[in-house]
Amino acid sequence: MWFKNKNFTKKMTILIFSAVILLCLNLVGCGHKDNPTAENNSDDNGIPTLFRNKSGNISYTIRTIVQNESFELYIYVPEDFPVNITNFEFWVDNVLVGERTSVEKPLRHLSIPWETKSNAKILLYNNEELVADCKIDPTVETGFLEFEIE
């Protein structure tokens, strides 16, 4: 009986079609950078290639993952860097965030309300030897670590 109303049938068809498209996008993935089915633009160590730099300086990138309410901190050390850097630590307001991490892997941690924090730094290590203490602005997604090599 409701099939006689063409206007209603047209609206229902559009509604069902829209729901099917939405369901397919959620199941298959829509290519968002945080979607696990999205294209992998990483090197062999899992470091996203867009975070690498060509300047010869050590750089960092903080990547927010909204779905998990977390972030990943990547450190990129150029192959020809004059000092061996093996690990790093991330400190915020004099509290260690996570644990000492290999530069070949990202540090993953729950999100931090950056706007309420006043002091963030990355400590760079050559095995157990502290090489550098670099202040950063965690509200800046990507930057260079500045320090003197002795």
N, C-alpha and C positions, 0 to 999 in steps of 0.2 A: 504494500500500500504506500509506503514512504518513497518507493521508487518512482511514483507518479510525479513527485515534486522534483523537477530537474534542478532547481537552484540548490536544494538540500543535497542532492546526489553529487553535484559538482563540488560543493564545499567539503563533503565527506571524502571525496576522492583526493582532493588537494591535501587535506589533513592527514590522511593515511599515507600518501606519497611522501609528505614531509617527514613524518615519523619514521618511515622506512629509511630515508636518506640519513637522518640523524642517527639512527641505530647503526647503520653501516659504518658511518664515520667513527663512531665510538668503538666499534668492534675492530675495525681494520686499522684505525689510526689516521690522523689527518696531517701527519708530517711535521708536527710541532717539535721544536728542538728538545723539549723535555719528554717527548713521547718515546717509549722504549722501542716502538716500531719505526721511528723516524730514521732517515739515512744516517749512517755512521761516518762522520767526518773526523775520525781520530787516527792518530798514528798507532804503531804497534804497542805502545805503553798505555793507550787509552786517553792520551792528552789531546783535547780538541785542537786541531791544526789552526783554527782561527785565533787561538791564544798565543801562538808562537810569534816571535818578532825577529826582525832581520837586523837589528841595530847592534847586536853583540852584547847587549845588557841583559841581566836577569830580569824577568818580568813576572808579574803575578796576575791572576784573574780570579775573581770571586763570581761564581755562577749560582744564582738563586734558583732553587727548585721549588716552585710554589706548591705543587701537589703534595710533596712530602714535608713541607714546612721546614726545609733544610737548605744548606748551601754546600758548594764544593769549592775548595781553594786549590788552584793549580799554580805550580811554580815551574817556570821554564828557564833552564840553564843552557845557554848555547854550547854546542860541542867544543868549540875552541876557547871557552872561557878559561882564563889563566889560573884560576883556583878551583880545586876539586870541591864540589858541593854535593853532598850525599843525602842530607836530611834537612828538614825544616820544622820549626814550631811556630804556632800562631798564638799570640798573647793579646788579650783584650782586657784593659783596666787591670793589669798585673795578674791576670788569671789565665792559665794555660787552657786553650780551647782544644779539645781532643787530645791527641798525643803526638809525640815526635813522628814525623811521616817521611817516607822516602820521597825524593823529588820526582821519582818516576810514577808516583801515584798521587791522586788528589786527596786532600783532607776533607772528609765528609762530617758534617755536624748539623745539629738542629739550628734553626734560624736564630739570629741574635738581633734585638732591636738596636741597630747601629746608631740611630739618632740620639740614644741615651748614653752612648759610650764616648769617652773622651780620648782614649789612648789605645791605639792598636799597633802592633808591630809583628814582624816576621823575623825569627832568628834563623840564620843559616849555619849549617854545620858541615864539617868535613869529618865524618864518623863522629867521634866524641868531642872534637875541637870546635869551639865556637868561632866562626869566621866573621859574622857580621850581625848587627842588630839594626834592623831597618824599620823605621816608622812608616806607616801607610795610612791613607784615608780609606776606611772600609766602605765608604759610600761611593767611592770611585771603583767601578767594576774592573778595570784593567789599568795597570801602571807599571812603572819600572822601580826596581829596588835600588836605591842609591846608597853607596857606601864606599869607603876608601880601602884599597888593597894595599896592605903593608908588605 
